Each structure stands twice: as C-alpha cells, then as structure tokens.
Amino acid sequence: MKTLQLREAKASLSALVEAAENGEPTVITKHGKPAVMVVPIGEGRKLYPQNSQKDFVDFLLQYPGGIELERNESPSREVEF
C-alpha cells in the first residue's frame, strides 16, 4: 500500500484514482499522520451502502432496549401575535 503526503496527493490525483481503480489503496497523510485512504469504489460501498438511511431506521427500530416515545397530552398554550 502506497502512502503519500497531502501535497503530493494533490499533485497526483489522477494517478491515485487510477491506482484505486486497479485495486490499489493509497493512504494520504496530513502533518505526518494518516488522514484518509483512497480505495476502489467497491470497497467503499461495502463500508457505506447506498441505502444507508433505510438501514439506520431499521437499526433504530431493532434497538434491544426498545424505544419508548413519550407524548405530552397537555394542550398547547395560546400565543397572541
């Protein structure tokens, strides 16, 4: 796996994209610390599926402790404008 500094990555973005298309991930560092990784789109979609909103709702509904919603039944106060 290749590692580049951010400024090098900016200068060679086309090469990074081509490498990712060929299945070669690249780590980009910022101030000497790994910040991001450029990976092929297939790998990224495994981590972040397209239908993530639907999955998040399902996740909340499957919460093991259950979700209790409290509703305030008291009438709203009247406000004059």
C-alpha positions as a printed NumPy array, in Angstrom:
array([[  0.   ,   0.   ,   0.   ],
       [  1.312,   3.378,  -1.014],
       [  1.46 ,   6.373,   1.36 ],
       [  1.616,   9.987,   0.205],
       [  1.632,  13.368,   1.881],
       [ -1.373,  15.567,   1.155],
       [  0.522,  17.948,  -1.121],
       [  1.863,  15.006,  -3.162],
       [ -1.636,  13.568,  -3.402],
       [ -2.976,  16.88 ,  -4.723],
       [ -0.334,  16.915,  -7.416],
       [ -1.008,  13.324,  -8.471],
       [ -4.756,  12.923,  -8.012],
       [ -5.249,  11.315, -11.43 ],
       [ -2.652,   8.67 , -10.596],
       [ -4.316,   7.998,  -7.227],
       [ -7.693,   7.499,  -8.901],
       [ -6.178,   5.171, -11.481],
       [ -4.415,   3.163,  -8.762],
       [ -7.695,   2.824,  -6.832],
       [ -9.462,   1.664,  -9.989],
       [ -6.807,  -1.049, -10.254],
       [ -7.458,  -2.161,  -6.665],
       [ -4.507,  -0.384,  -5.032],
       [ -5.449,   1.633,  -1.934],
       [ -3.399,   4.714,  -1.042],
       [ -3.057,   6.329,   2.398],
       [ -2.84 ,  10.121,   2.444],
       [ -1.151,  11.707,   5.436],
       [ -1.654,  15.159,   6.902],
       [  1.07 ,  16.548,   9.151],
       [  2.69 ,  13.103,   9.188],
       [ -0.412,  11.257,  10.426],
       [ -2.678,   9.044,   8.296],
       [ -5.807,  11.046,   7.467],
       [ -7.661,   9.274,   4.651],
       [ -7.431,   6.289,   2.367],
       [ -8.345,   6.249,  -1.318],
       [ -9.886,   2.851,  -2.099],
       [-11.732,   1.285,  -5.035],
       [-15.432,   2.182,  -5.161],
       [-16.461,  -1.412,  -4.444],
       [-14.61 ,  -1.38 ,  -1.135],
       [-16.131,   1.971,  -0.201],
       [-19.65 ,   0.729,  -0.947],
       [-19.099,  -2.233,   1.352],
       [-18.409,   0.223,   4.173],
       [-21.097,   2.737,   3.22 ],
       [-24.029,   1.09 ,   1.43 ],
       [-26.179,   3.258,  -0.849],
       [-29.371,   2.678,   1.16 ],
       [-27.821,   3.749,   4.467],
       [-30.85 ,   5.847,   5.517],
       [-33.131,   2.839,   5.383],
       [-30.583,   0.772,   7.282],
       [-30.304,   3.425,  10.005],
       [-34.075,   3.427,  10.538],
       [-34.04 ,  -0.378,  10.754],
       [-31.154,  -0.143,  13.211],
       [-33.115,   2.192,  15.465],
       [-36.212,   0.022,  15.307],
       [-34.199,  -3.05 ,  16.283],
       [-32.695,  -1.377,  19.365],
       [-32.62 ,  -4.131,  22.019],
       [-33.934,  -1.938,  24.842],
       [-36.85 ,  -0.723,  22.776],
       [-37.714,   2.878,  22.148],
       [-40.426,   4.422,  24.245],
       [-41.881,   7.621,  22.944],
       [-43.487,   9.948,  25.429],
       [-46.169,  12.228,  24.169],
       [-47.239,  15.312,  26.018],
       [-51.04 ,  15.211,  26.013],
       [-51.461,  18.627,  27.643],
       [-52.967,  21.27 ,  25.387],
       [-50.716,  23.853,  23.827],
       [-50.735,  27.303,  25.299],
       [-52.295,  30.073,  23.299],
       [-49.967,  32.735,  21.951],
       [-51.053,  36.093,  20.567],
       [-49.215,  37.564,  17.613]])
